[in-house]
Amino acid sequence: MTADPRCYDRRGIPIERGDIVKVFHFIGANRKRHYMLKQCLGLSRYPSSPEGWQGVFFSHLNFREIGDRDNGPYHETPGEQLAEYEIVQSIKCDHEQRERKDTTHDR
């Protein structure tokens, strides 16, 4: 199990369970950037994964749970700052006030 059970968006804000994030998807023929919206399900693991392995899971806003087949949720590594993710809404509307990850040592 990892010491930091969260991921961070591109601004260093911790992504928490219930947050809606905007995720880069692709650049179209007209060079327009296209995005998807995902919801953080929190720290968990796939039922078939090894004991002790965990990831931060995100749903496709289609109410699929962990373990569902056919376009179910996907995961990211806990502790990482995700350059293509940005929190756009949180349950308590507190994401702008959360303490940001110190990225000065990462440069």
N, CA, C and O atoms as CSV, one atom per row, in Angstrom:
chain,resi,resn,atom,element,x,y,z
A,1,MET,N,N,0.849,-1.181,0.000
A,1,MET,CA,C,0.000,0.000,0.000
A,1,MET,C,C,0.890,1.238,0.000
A,1,MET,O,O,1.953,1.255,0.622
A,2,THR,N,N,0.443,2.267,-0.702
A,2,THR,CA,C,1.234,3.472,-0.841
A,2,THR,C,C,0.968,4.451,0.308
A,2,THR,O,O,-0.086,4.405,0.941
A,3,ALA,N,N,1.929,5.329,0.567
A,3,ALA,CA,C,1.784,6.308,1.647
A,3,ALA,C,C,0.787,7.402,1.272
A,3,ALA,O,O,0.081,7.902,2.148
A,4,ASP,N,N,0.709,7.786,0.002
A,4,ASP,CA,C,-0.204,8.832,-0.444
A,4,ASP,C,C,-1.324,8.188,-1.258
A,4,ASP,O,O,-1.086,7.756,-2.386
A,5,PRO,N,N,-2.550,8.114,-0.708
A,5,PRO,CA,C,-3.630,7.395,-1.383
A,5,PRO,C,C,-4.378,8.202,-2.439
A,5,PRO,O,O,-5.414,7.754,-2.931
A,6,ARG,N,N,-3.868,9.399,-2.802
A,6,ARG,CA,C,-4.563,10.243,-3.770
A,6,ARG,C,C,-3.688,10.517,-4.979
A,6,ARG,O,O,-2.473,10.322,-4.946
A,7,CYS,N,N,-4.331,10.974,-6.049
A,7,CYS,CA,C,-3.634,11.549,-7.198
A,7,CYS,C,C,-3.856,13.052,-7.138
A,7,CYS,O,O,-4.677,13.537,-6.360
A,8,TYR,N,N,-3.122,13.783,-7.959
A,8,TYR,CA,C,-3.214,15.237,-7.988
A,8,TYR,C,C,-3.491,15.698,-9.410
A,8,TYR,O,O,-2.989,15.116,-10.372
A,9,ASP,N,N,-4.300,16.758,-9.537
A,9,ASP,CA,C,-4.564,17.276,-10.875
A,9,ASP,C,C,-3.385,18.104,-11.366
A,9,ASP,O,O,-2.373,18.196,-10.672
A,10,ARG,N,N,-3.489,18.702,-12.536
A,10,ARG,CA,C,-2.366,19.416,-13.146
A,10,ARG,C,C,-1.896,20.609,-12.324
A,10,ARG,O,O,-0.761,21.061,-12.474
A,11,ARG,N,N,-2.776,21.126,-11.446
A,11,ARG,CA,C,-2.435,22.272,-10.597
A,11,ARG,C,C,-1.917,21.846,-9.230
A,11,ARG,O,O,-1.618,22.692,-8.387
A,12,GLY,N,N,-1.808,20.531,-9.005
A,12,GLY,CA,C,-1.312,20.035,-7.722
A,12,GLY,C,C,-2.395,19.878,-6.672
A,12,GLY,O,O,-2.085,19.633,-5.507
A,13,ILE,N,N,-3.668,20.013,-7.055
A,13,ILE,CA,C,-4.778,19.863,-6.116
A,13,ILE,C,C,-5.092,18.379,-5.959
A,13,ILE,O,O,-5.238,17.680,-6.962
A,14,PRO,N,N,-5.201,17.878,-4.723
A,14,PRO,CA,C,-5.501,16.459,-4.538
A,14,PRO,C,C,-6.901,16.115,-5.054
A,14,PRO,O,O,-7.871,16.817,-4.768
A,15,ILE,N,N,-6.986,15.033,-5.809
A,15,ILE,CA,C,-8.260,14.553,-6.340
A,15,ILE,C,C,-8.857,13.604,-5.308
A,15,ILE,O,O,-8.216,12.632,-4.909
A,16,GLU,N,N,-10.080,13.885,-4.876
A,16,GLU,CA,C,-10.736,13.082,-3.850
A,16,GLU,C,C,-11.967,12.389,-4.416
A,16,GLU,O,O,-12.489,12.763,-5.467
A,17,ARG,N,N,-12.413,11.374,-3.695
A,17,ARG,CA,C,-13.596,10.613,-4.104
A,17,ARG,C,C,-14.770,11.569,-4.334
A,17,ARG,O,O,-15.059,12.423,-3.496
A,18,GLY,N,N,-15.442,11.414,-5.479
A,18,GLY,CA,C,-16.586,12.245,-5.829
A,18,GLY,C,C,-16.262,13.412,-6.735
A,18,GLY,O,O,-17.166,13.985,-7.343
A,19,ASP,N,N,-14.980,13.783,-6.841
A,19,ASP,CA,C,-14.598,14.905,-7.702
A,19,ASP,C,C,-14.861,14.568,-9.171
A,19,ASP,O,O,-14.664,13.436,-9.612
A,20,ILE,N,N,-15.312,15.582,-9.915
A,20,ILE,CA,C,-15.453,15.472,-11.362
A,20,ILE,C,C,-14.210,16.108,-11.964
A,20,ILE,O,O,-13.855,17.239,-11.632
A,21,VAL,N,N,-13.547,15.365,-12.859
A,21,VAL,CA,C,-12.330,15.863,-13.488
A,21,VAL,C,C,-12.501,15.927,-14.999
A,21,VAL,O,O,-13.172,15.095,-15.609
A,22,LYS,N,N,-11.870,16.945,-15.584
A,22,LYS,CA,C,-11.810,17.087,-17.038
A,22,LYS,C,C,-10.499,16.444,-17.470
A,22,LYS,O,O,-9.433,16.792,-16.963
A,23,VAL,N,N,-10.583,15.500,-18.414
A,23,VAL,CA,C,-9.410,14.751,-18.856
A,23,VAL,C,C,-9.231,14.938,-20.361
A,23,VAL,O,O,-10.175,14.765,-21.132
A,24,PHE,N,N,-8.011,15.292,-20.773
A,24,PHE,CA,C,-7.721,15.418,-22.202
A,24,PHE,C,C,-7.988,14.096,-22.895
A,24,PHE,O,O,-7.607,13.040,-22.390
A,25,HIS,N,N,-8.650,14.145,-24.067
A,25,HIS,CA,C,-8.985,12.920,-24.801
A,25,HIS,C,C,-8.223,12.831,-26.127
A,25,HIS,O,O,-7.501,11.863,-26.362
A,26,PHE,N,N,-8.384,13.843,-27.001
A,26,PHE,CA,C,-7.656,13.834,-28.276
A,26,PHE,C,C,-7.714,15.214,-28.920
A,26,PHE,O,O,-8.480,16.082,-28.501
A,27,ILE,N,N,-6.881,15.399,-29.957
A,27,ILE,CA,C,-6.905,16.618,-30.764
A,27,ILE,C,C,-7.522,16.252,-32.099
A,27,ILE,O,O,-7.043,15.352,-32.789
A,28,GLY,N,N,-8.603,16.961,-32.465
A,28,GLY,CA,C,-9.319,16.668,-33.704
A,28,GLY,C,C,-8.596,17.181,-34.939
A,28,GLY,O,O,-7.536,17.800,-34.849
A,29,ALA,N,N,-9.193,16.909,-36.091
A,29,ALA,CA,C,-8.602,17.305,-37.369
A,29,ALA,C,C,-8.423,18.816,-37.473
A,29,ALA,O,O,-7.500,19.288,-38.136
A,30,ASN,N,N,-9.293,19.570,-36.826
A,30,ASN,CA,C,-9.192,21.031,-36.868
A,30,ASN,C,C,-8.328,21.572,-35.727
A,30,ASN,O,O,-8.366,22.768,-35.436
A,31,ARG,N,N,-7.550,20.701,-35.081
A,31,ARG,CA,C,-6.646,21.013,-33.962
A,31,ARG,C,C,-7.381,21.422,-32.685
A,31,ARG,O,O,-6.781,21.970,-31.760
A,32,LYS,N,N,-8.672,21.153,-32.647
A,32,LYS,CA,C,-9.448,21.428,-31.431
A,32,LYS,C,C,-9.174,20.319,-30.416
A,32,LYS,O,O,-9.152,19.136,-30.756
A,33,ARG,N,N,-8.965,20.730,-29.155
A,33,ARG,CA,C,-8.724,19.765,-28.081
A,33,ARG,C,C,-10.060,19.272,-27.544
A,33,ARG,O,O,-10.945,20.072,-27.240
A,34,HIS,N,N,-10.205,17.971,-27.428
A,34,HIS,CA,C,-11.434,17.361,-26.922
A,34,HIS,C,C,-11.153,16.745,-25.554
A,34,HIS,O,O,-10.081,16.187,-25.318
A,35,TYR,N,N,-12.127,16.854,-24.663
A,35,TYR,CA,C,-11.988,16.392,-23.285
A,35,TYR,C,C,-13.123,15.440,-22.919
A,35,TYR,O,O,-14.157,15.403,-23.585
A,36,MET,N,N,-12.916,14.678,-21.860
A,36,MET,CA,C,-13.935,13.809,-21.271
A,36,MET,C,C,-14.103,14.241,-19.821
A,36,MET,O,O,-13.185,14.821,-19.240
A,37,LEU,N,N,-15.256,13.967,-19.232
A,37,LEU,CA,C,-15.465,14.170,-17.807
A,37,LEU,C,C,-15.497,12.810,-17.125
A,37,LEU,O,O,-16.132,11.876,-17.616
A,38,LYS,N,N,-14.816,12.702,-16.000
A,38,LYS,CA,C,-14.742,11.465,-15.222
A,38,LYS,C,C,-15.032,11.788,-13.766
A,38,LYS,O,O,-14.899,12.937,-13.343
A,39,GLN,N,N,-15.425,10.784,-13.000
A,39,GLN,CA,C,-15.639,10.970,-11.569
A,39,GLN,C,C,-14.706,10.050,-10.804
A,39,GLN,O,O,-14.580,8.867,-11.120
A,40,CYS,N,N,-14.046,10.616,-9.782
A,40,CYS,CA,C,-13.129,9.827,-8.964
A,40,CYS,C,C,-13.924,8.908,-8.042
A,40,CYS,O,O,-14.812,9.359,-7.318
A,41,LEU,N,N,-13.598,7.615,-8.075
A,41,LEU,CA,C,-14.232,6.628,-7.199
A,41,LEU,C,C,-13.407,6.385,-5.948
A,41,LEU,O,O,-13.872,5.722,-5.020
A,42,GLY,N,N,-12.188,6.912,-5.909
A,42,GLY,CA,C,-11.323,6.750,-4.751
A,42,GLY,C,C,-10.359,5.593,-4.894
A,42,GLY,O,O,-10.237,4.991,-5.961
A,43,LEU,N,N,-9.679,5.293,-3.808
A,43,LEU,CA,C,-8.656,4.252,-3.768
A,43,LEU,C,C,-9.329,2.883,-3.651
A,43,LEU,O,O,-10.165,2.670,-2.773
A,44,SER,N,N,-8.963,1.971,-4.529
A,44,SER,CA,C,-9.548,0.629,-4.507
A,44,SER,C,C,-8.654,-0.308,-5.294
A,44,SER,O,O,-7.517,0.036,-5.614
A,45,ARG,N,N,-9.161,-1.488,-5.606
A,45,ARG,CA,C,-8.424,-2.444,-6.430
A,45,ARG,C,C,-9.404,-3.298,-7.199
A,45,ARG,O,O,-10.555,-3.450,-6.790
A,46,TYR,N,N,-8.954,-3.861,-8.319
A,46,TYR,CA,C,-9.781,-4.793,-9.069
A,46,TYR,C,C,-9.899,-6.086,-8.261
A,46,TYR,O,O,-8.948,-6.461,-7.575
A,47,PRO,N,N,-11.042,-6.778,-8.323
A,47,PRO,CA,C,-11.193,-8.033,-7.560
A,47,PRO,C,C,-10.127,-9.076,-7.898
A,47,PRO,O,O,-9.742,-9.864,-7.034
A,48,SER,N,N,-9.647,-9.090,-9.138
A,48,SER,CA,C,-8.668,-10.090,-9.554
A,48,SER,C,C,-7.218,-9.655,-9.359
A,48,SER,O,O,-6.302,-10.414,-9.675
A,49,SER,N,N,-6.995,-8.438,-8.841
A,49,SER,CA,C,-5.623,-7.933,-8.698
A,49,SER,C,C,-4.929,-8.550,-7.491
A,49,SER,O,O,-5.593,-9.033,-6.574
A,50,PRO,N,N,-3.602,-8.539,-7.484
A,50,PRO,CA,C,-2.851,-9.106,-6.359
A,50,PRO,C,C,-3.153,-8.369,-5.057
A,50,PRO,O,O,-3.451,-7.175,-5.063
A,51,GLU,N,N,-3.075,-9.082,-3.960
A,51,GLU,CA,C,-3.310,-8.491,-2.642
A,51,GLU,C,C,-2.279,-7.391,-2.395
A,51,GLU,O,O,-1.093,-7.572,-2.669
A,52,GLY,N,N,-2.736,-6.260,-1.880
A,52,GLY,CA,C,-1.837,-5.157,-1.596
A,52,GLY,C,C,-1.769,-4.126,-2.710
A,52,GLY,O,O,-1.445,-2.967,-2.448
A,53,TRP,N,N,-2.071,-4.522,-3.978
A,53,TRP,CA,C,-2.054,-3.564,-5.086
A,53,TRP,C,C,-3.285,-2.680,-4.986
A,53,TRP,O,O,-4.385,-3.177,-4.745
A,54,GLN,N,N,-3.113,-1.355,-5.172
A,54,GLN,CA,C,-4.239,-0.429,-5.165
A,54,GLN,C,C,-4.032,0.654,-6.207
A,54,GLN,O,O,-2.900,0.968,-6.575
A,55,GLY,N,N,-5.125,1.220,-6.677
A,55,GLY,CA,C,-5.084,2.325,-7.617
A,55,GLY,C,C,-6.185,3.316,-7.294
A,55,GLY,O,O,-7.130,2.992,-6.575
A,56,VAL,N,N,-6.063,4.531,-7.828
A,56,VAL,CA,C,-7.120,5.526,-7.714
A,56,VAL,C,C,-7.992,5.348,-8.955
A,56,VAL,O,O,-7.515,5.477,-10.082
A,57,PHE,N,N,-9.266,5.051,-8.740
A,57,PHE,CA,C,-10.162,4.701,-9.837
A,57,PHE,C,C,-11.027,5.883,-10.257
A,57,PHE,O,O,-11.404,6.724,-9.440
A,58,PHE,N,N,-11.333,5.925,-11.557
A,58,PHE,CA,C,-12.174,6.955,-12.154
A,58,PHE,C,C,-13.236,6.276,-13.009
A,58,PHE,O,O,-12.937,5.336,-13.745
A,59,SER,N,N,-14.493,6.757,-12.910
A,59,SER,CA,C,-15.567,6.192,-13.722
A,59,SER,C,C,-15.791,7.062,-14.955
A,59,SER,O,O,-15.361,8.214,-15.013
A,60,HIS,N,N,-16.463,6.490,-15.921
A,60,HIS,CA,C,-16.795,7.197,-17.156
A,60,HIS,C,C,-18.140,7.906,-17.054
A,60,HIS,O,O,-18.739,8.219,-18.082
A,61,LEU,N,N,-18.633,8.170,-15.838
A,61,LEU,CA,C,-19.941,8.769,-15.588
A,61,LEU,C,C,-21.072,7.888,-16.123
A,61,LEU,O,O,-22.136,8.386,-16.489
A,62,ASN,N,N,-20.831,6.575,-16.164
A,62,ASN,CA,C,-21.862,5.656,-16.636
A,62,ASN,C,C,-22.302,4.680,-15.541
A,62,ASN,O,O,-22.937,3.666,-15.829
A,63,PHE,N,N,-21.966,4.986,-14.301
A,63,PHE,CA,C,-22.372,4.210,-13.130
A,63,PHE,C,C,-21.830,2.785,-13.114
A,63,PHE,O,O,-22.411,1.915,-12.466
A,64,ARG,N,N,-20.735,2.535,-13.812
A,64,ARG,CA,C,-20.089,1.219,-13.762
A,64,ARG,C,C,-19.256,1.138,-12.506
A,64,ARG,O,O,-18.564,2.094,-12.159
A,65,GLU,N,N,-19.310,0.035,-11.833
A,65,GLU,CA,C,-18.538,-0.178,-10.617
A,65,GLU,C,C,-17.272,-0.959,-10.934
A,65,GLU,O,O,-17.129,-1.521,-12.019
A,66,ILE,N,N,-16.363,-0.987,-9.978
A,66,ILE,CA,C,-15.130,-1.739,-10.126
A,66,ILE,C,C,-15.487,-3.210,-10.274
A,66,ILE,O,O,-16.246,-3.756,-9.473
A,67,GLY,N,N,-14.946,-3.841,-11.287
A,67,GLY,CA,C,-15.232,-5.240,-11.562
A,67,GLY,C,C,-16.231,-5.426,-12.688
A,67,GLY,O,O,-16.313,-6.519,-13.248
A,68,ASP,N,N,-17.004,-4.384,-13.046
A,68,ASP,CA,C,-17.934,-4.477,-14.169
A,68,ASP,C,C,-17.138,-4.567,-15.464
A,68,ASP,O,O,-16.065,-3.979,-15.597
A,69,ARG,N,N,-17.674,-5.298,-16.389
A,69,ARG,CA,C,-17.047,-5.395,-17.713
A,69,ARG,C,C,-17.657,-4.345,-18.633
A,69,ARG,O,O,-18.562,-3.612,-18.233
A,70,ASP,N,N,-17.164,-4.273,-19.855
A,70,ASP,CA,C,-17.712,-3.385,-20.869
A,70,ASP,C,C,-17.656,-1.919,-20.464
A,70,ASP,O,O,-18.661,-1.334,-20.060
A,71,ASN,N,N,-16.482,-1.343,-20.576
A,71,ASN,CA,C,-16.300,0.086,-20.351
A,71,ASN,C,C,-16.461,0.482,-18.881
A,71,ASN,O,O,-17.077,1.499,-18.561
A,72,GLY,N,N,-15.909,-0.325,-18.016
A,72,GLY,CA,C,-15.945,-0.014,-16.593
A,72,GLY,C,C,-14.911,1.033,-16.236
A,72,GLY,O,O,-14.343,1.656,-17.133
A,73,PRO,N,N,-14.650,1.247,-14.961
A,73,PRO,CA,C,-13.718,2.290,-14.537
A,73,PRO,C,C,-12.263,1.941,-14.869
A,73,PRO,O,O,-11.948,0.792,-15.176
A,74,TYR,N,N,-11.409,2.916,-14.804
A,74,TYR,CA,C,-9.977,2.706,-15.004
A,74,TYR,C,C,-9.228,3.315,-13.840
A,74,TYR,O,O,-9.833,3.969,-12.990
A,75,HIS,N,N,-7.911,3.112,-13.784
A,75,HIS,CA,C,-7.154,3.520,-12.599
A,75,HIS,C,C,-5.895,4.304,-12.956
A,75,HIS,O,O,-5.399,4.259,-14.082
A,76,GLU,N,N,-5.398,5.028,-11.947
A,76,GLU,CA,C,-4.132,5.750,-12.014
A,76,GLU,C,C,-3.336,5.387,-10.765
A,76,GLU,O,O,-3.903,4.907,-9.783
A,77,THR,N,N,-2.030,5.612,-10.798
A,77,THR,CA,C,-1.159,5.278,-9.677
A,77,THR,C,C,-1.272,6.324,-8.575
A,77,THR,O,O,-1.127,7.515,-8.848
A,78,PRO,N,N,-1.528,5.904,-7.324
A,78,PRO,CA,C,-1.613,6.867,-6.217
A,78,PRO,C,C,-0.322,7.667,-6.061
A,78,PRO,O,O,0.772,7.145,-6.272
A,79,GLY,N,N,-0.465,8.942,-5.687
A,79,GLY,CA,C,0.683,9.809,-5.459
A,79,GLY,C,C,1.135,10.593,-6.671
A,79,GLY,O,O,1.937,11.517,-6.534
A,80,GLU,N,N,0.640,10.252,-7.868
A,80,GLU,CA,C,1.084,10.929,-9.083
A,80,GLU,C,C,0.337,12.238,-9.314
A,80,GLU,O,O,-0.812,12.398,-8.902
A,81,GLN,N,N,1.022,13.177,-9.988
A,81,GLN,CA,C,0.380,14.396,-10.466
A,81,GLN,C,C,0.036,14.149,-11.927
A,81,GLN,O,O,0.921,13.866,-12.735
A,82,LEU,N,N,-1.236,14.255,-12.267
A,82,LEU,CA,C,-1.736,13.902,-13.591
A,82,LEU,C,C,-1.864,15.153,-14.452
A,82,LEU,O,O,-2.778,15.955,-14.261
A,83,ALA,N,N,-0.955,15.315,-15.391
A,83,ALA,CA,C,-0.857,16.538,-16.191
A,83,ALA,C,C,-2.077,16.795,-17.070
A,83,ALA,O,O,-2.343,17.946,-17.416
A,84,GLU,N,N,-2.816,15.771,-17.435
A,84,GLU,CA,C,-3.969,15.936,-18.328
A,84,GLU,C,C,-5.295,15.948,-17.582
A,84,GLU,O,O,-6.349,15.883,-18.214
A,85,TYR,N,N,-5.271,16.030,-16.249
A,85,TYR,CA,C,-6.487,16.036,-15.426
A,85,TYR,C,C,-6.638,17.401,-14.761
A,85,TYR,O,O,-5.654,18.017,-14.354
A,86,GLU,N,N,-7.896,17.868,-14.655
A,86,GLU,CA,C,-8.179,19.097,-13.925
A,86,GLU,C,C,-9.527,18.947,-13.217
A,86,GLU,O,O,-10.528,18.612,-13.850
A,87,ILE,N,N,-9.551,19.195,-11.917
A,87,ILE,CA,C,-10.806,19.122,-11.168
A,87,ILE,C,C,-11.690,20.281,-11.610
A,87,ILE,O,O,-11.253,21.432,-11.616
A,88,VAL,N,N,-12.940,19.978,-11.984
A,88,VAL,CA,C,-13.880,21.028,-12.377
A,88,VAL,C,C,-15.028,21.162,-11.378
A,88,VAL,O,O,-15.714,22.184,-11.356
A,89,GLN,N,N,-15.242,20.132,-10.549
A,89,GLN,CA,C,-16.312,20.202,-9.555
A,89,GLN,C,C,-16.028,19.196,-8.448
A,89,GLN,O,O,-15.508,18.109,-8.700
A,90,SER,N,N,-16.375,19.573,-7.217
A,90,SER,CA,C,-16.257,18.643,-6.097
A,90,SER,C,C,-17.556,18.665,-5.308
A,90,SER,O,O,-18.330,19.618,-5.404
A,91,ILE,N,N,-17.791,17.628,-4.538
A,91,ILE,CA,C,-19.047,17.500,-3.803
A,91,ILE,C,C,-19.254,18.667,-2.845
A,91,ILE,O,O,-20.353,19.216,-2.765
A,92,LYS,N,N,-18.213,19.048,-2.122
A,92,LYS,CA,C,-18.314,20.133,-1.150
A,92,LYS,C,C,-17.893,21.491,-1.732
A,92,LYS,O,O,-17.854,22.491,-1.016
A,93,CYS,N,N,-17.580,21.519,-3.029
A,93,CYS,CA,C,-17.094,22.747,-3.697
A,93,CYS,C,C,-15.875,23.320,-2.973
A,93,CYS,O,O,-15.727,24.537,-2.861
A,94,ASP,N,N,-15.012,22.441,-2.489
A,94,ASP,CA,C,-13.847,22.870,-1.708
A,94,ASP,C,C,-12.518,22.626,-2.413
A,94,ASP,O,O,-11.464,22.838,-1.814
A,95,HIS,N,N,-12.540,22.192,-3.647
A,95,HIS,CA,C,-11.286,21.797,-4.298
A,95,HIS,C,C,-10.305,22.957,-4.462
A,95,HIS,O,O,-9.094,22.738,-4.431
A,96,GLU,N,N,-10.792,24.176,-4.634
A,96,GLU,CA,C,-9.886,25.325,-4.775
A,96,GLU,C,C,-9.182,25.657,-3.458
A,96,GLU,O,O,-8.113,26.268,-3.471
A,97,GLN,N,N,-9.764,25.264,-2.322
A,97,GLN,CA,C,-9.178,25.572,-1.012
A,97,GLN,C,C,-8.283,24.451,-0.485
A,97,GLN,O,O,-7.631,24.631,0.544
A,98,ARG,N,N,-8.233,23.316,-1.152
A,98,ARG,CA,C,-7.397,22.209,-0.679
A,98,ARG,C,C,-5.919,22.574,-0.777
A,98,ARG,O,O,-5.496,23.309,-1.670
A,99,GLU,N,N,-5.156,22.042,0.160
A,99,GLU,CA,C,-3.712,22.281,0.145
A,99,GLU,C,C,-3.109,21.582,-1.068
A,99,GLU,O,O,-3.326,20.389,-1.283
A,100,ARG,N,N,-2.362,22.329,-1.845
A,100,ARG,CA,C,-1.779,21.788,-3.075
A,100,ARG,C,C,-0.487,21.034,-2.802
A,100,ARG,O,O,0.200,21.274,-1.810
A,101,LYS,N,N,-0.180,20.126,-3.701
A,101,LYS,CA,C,1.058,19.358,-3.612
A,101,LYS,C,C,2.232,20.288,-3.891
A,101,LYS,O,O,2.191,21.093,-4.821
A,102,ASP,N,N,3.275,20.170,-3.078
A,102,ASP,CA,C,4.481,20.954,-3.293
A,102,ASP,C,C,5.262,20.319,-4.439
A,102,ASP,O,O,5.777,19.208,-4.310
A,103,THR,N,N,5.345,21.032,-5.559
A,103,THR,CA,C,6.020,20.491,-6.741
A,103,THR,C,C,7.403,21.097,-6.948
A,103,THR,O,O,8.029,20.834,-7.974
A,104,THR,N,N,7.900,21.899,-6.010
A,104,THR,CA,C,9.192,22.555,-6.195
A,104,THR,C,C,10.331,21.549,-6.249
A,104,THR,O,O,11.315,21.771,-6.955
A,105,HIS,N,N,10.213,20.434,-5.506
A,105,HIS,CA,C,11.284,19.437,-5.495
A,105,HIS,C,C,11.234,18.526,-6.724
A,105,HIS,O,O,12.179,17.774,-6.965
A,106,ASP,N,N,10.127,18.580,-7.522
A,106,ASP,CA,C,9.973,17.731,-8.704
A,106,ASP,C,C,10.681,18.315,-9.920
A,106,ASP,O,O,10.819,17.627,-10.932
A,107,ARG,N,N,11.128,19.551,-9.850
A,107,ARG,CA,C,11.713,20.208,-11.033
A,107,ARG,C,C,13.166,19.967,-11.151
A,107,ARG,O,O,13.798,20.451,-12.089
